[in-house]
Amino acid sequence: MELVEHLITHYGYIAVFLMLTLGIVGLPIPDEVLMTLIGYFTHVGTLNYELAIVISFTGALLGMMISYLIGRKAGRPFIDKYGKWVGLKEKRMDKVETWMKKYGPYSLILGYFIPGVRHVTCYFSGIIRMSLKKYLLFVAIGAFLWCFVFITIGRIAGVIRF
């Protein structure tokens, strides 16, 4: 966390944007902790609260778009080739596809609040070729709520030092 704190204090909003984009794509960045830390920095005046939400939202949204596009372009061929090694055989993929078509948009909103799920739902949305318009609508709602909630928690709990 010291590295994350260092990056934010030295590079500000650019660090926030890049860490969130890369974290959403799947790099091992503790997104919830990062968002809470951003909220803390808004409490102490290092970052502006409203701008931090906008930059975080934009970074999260870009990460979700990259994940969707990877899933759309490379996901199905990758799963067809390597899925059997991780339990994603054709029968299970059919179940996932049926589930995503029924609940996928809502899982994009709720999935933000469950570590690991937000990454998978984006890739699978691309794999099942969810319409881009529908995807963007639900992922934007989820991203905004997620950013607002965690940054606000960090701001309110600003007396806690990370």
ABEGO torsion letter per residue (X at the ends): XAAAAAAAAAAEAAAAAAAAAAAAAGBBBBAAAAAAAAAAAAAAGABBAAAAAAAAAAAAAAAAAAAAAAAAAAAAAAAAAAAAAAGBBAAAAAAAAAAAAAAAAAAAAAAAABBGAAAAAAAAAAAAGBBAAAAAAAAAAAAAAAAAAAAAAAAAAAABBX
